[in-house]
Amino acid sequence: MSTTERLGDLLRELAPQVLGVLLRRYGGFEECEDAVQEAMLAAATRWPADGVPDSPRAWLVTVASRRLVDQVRSEQARRRREVSAAVREAPDAAVAPAPGEEGPGGRDDTLALLFLCCHPALTPASQVALTLRAVGGLTTAEVARAFLVPEATMAPRISRAKQRIKAVGASFEMPGDQERAERLDALLHVLYLVFNEGYIASSGPDLHRGELTAEAIRLTRTVHRSLPDDGEVAGLLALMLLTDARRAARTGPDGALVPLAEQDRNRWDAALIEEGTALVTGAMSSSPLGPYHLQAAIAALHVQAPRAEDTDWEQIRILYAILGRIAPNPMVTLNHAVAVAMTRGPQAGLDMLESLDGDPRIARHHRLHAVRAHLQELAGEHAAARENYRLAARRTTSLPEQRYLRDRAEKLER
């Protein structure tokens, strides 16, 4: 890893911690977040030349606090009681480290910040954008690039999210037990969305975006450290690790998509598989069944098979049936249909897909047509499979998926 990459990793790790310090001291999400971003920019500019300070977090807190105080002074912004008091009563103290706050073992507010960014008053899209900006430490331009939209589109989305948090009076603190359980679902869903967008990019020239999967895994590790006994947190982290373990084998030398059954399993990451398997085994034995660790258990069965033909499809079918009962959604049904096809024959899987044709959440989604084409191909219905592969290719905006689906259709013409 290069010096620049190590510095980037350090700044991303410290960004939510520094923001948490400022929010506890002053309040005012938007002002504090802007100050942290300025401090991060200053560090990225100065540290490569001057060296990383002995206490990088304290350095960032000091610089961000000064930026915040200067902003309040210049704009005479008295809207934040904590900031106004700091400016009027003790401007010098505003940049001094609080006892035990900025040291190497100081308080880490990353989990509280994640809960704030995933406030139920925000839409899922806004939760994702704000999480990547405030907790992930990405700039607005980087968040925009990650989702292939112009910065001019992403900036107002993030700004509206901050204004919404202010409007609903959301406070920077850990929610109570009942609210935390409700908010944790939203938080995990946001991390799951970030990971999925990185692992299977919804559009663009690349099949995956490593910066998003890495960020989702890093943030989920943070949540797991704070909530080590939560089975769903452990399950989500396991699911990410077991899925990401296959990343290197998912594309060929030319960037073309390689389906799971055809991947070189020697290229899978054994360390991630071992870690993910241990996590899901622990969660299954000590926690009630939940959607994420059920999905992780399915992922574990896939990676534990030495060859595609050794996959325990019957066990996978059973797990999908359970998942469909506790967390029904069309994507679960879609995957369940594949497992049914592998154990009961392709026609049984095709019969299951019929229930999705009238579901507006997936009826026009390219994955429904791609799975139907695959099962029709297994059933020997090549003409129908060709048409569905072509339809799926037209409906996806991912270029690698388009190429793969068109190739499948062309092979059935030979």
C-alpha angles and dihedrals in degrees: 000000000000125000090250092053092048090050091049091051091049093050092048090051093048099042097081092041092054092045089052091054092051094046092052091049102041114006119214108116098205096046093045093046092050090050091051091051090053091050091050090052090050091051093048088052101042107031097064088059102032099033129245110297121243090252106030094176093053090048091053093046091051094049093044091048091051091049090050094048092047090051092051092048096047095046095036087227107178096168095103112067094200094049093045091051091049092052096045100040109029116004093166093050089055090076099038119102114254115232111280092355108101103023124109091271096038126137115292114211096180094116093049089049091051090052090051093050090049095051110154090235088072127078117245090252091053092045090054094046094046093046092053092046101042103027101024093047093227119148119241089254091053092049089049092050091049090059096035096241128124118268087238088063097044098045095063090045092056092042092051090050091055091047090050091053089052093046095054092047095240110181128214101245140099109277121239121267098270095042091043091057090051094045092045090065090056092045093052091045090055092051089047091052092049091050094047093049088053096044096045107020108214092217143002138058099300128074093215140014110218095196091063097046090047092050093048091051092047093051093044089052087054091053091046091053089053095043104029095159097053108108095202093052090050089045093052093049090048091049091052094047095046091047096044089049088074095050099102092054096047095084134045127226090277094050093256118150116259113200119229095255092056100043123120099245091199086072093059115109106254094192093056091046091052093048094045093047092051091051095050092044090054093046094049092051099044108029139053114266113275134178096254099049091043088056089046090053089053091049089050091054090053096050095043092061109096090207133021091246090056093062113128095233094167092060090045090052091052092049092049090050089054092045090051090056098048099034110017117189135141095257090056090051090049093053092041089056090056091052090048090050091052093051105029101027133271095278091059089054092047090052089056091052091060089074089063097054092085096042108105091203092068110005092103097031114120092228092065091055092043093053092045090051091050093051092045089052090052089049092052094248093134100162092053091043091053092054094048093047089053092046091050090050091053092050100050122080093199108105096206090051091048091053093047094049093047090049090053090052092048093050090057090057093060 
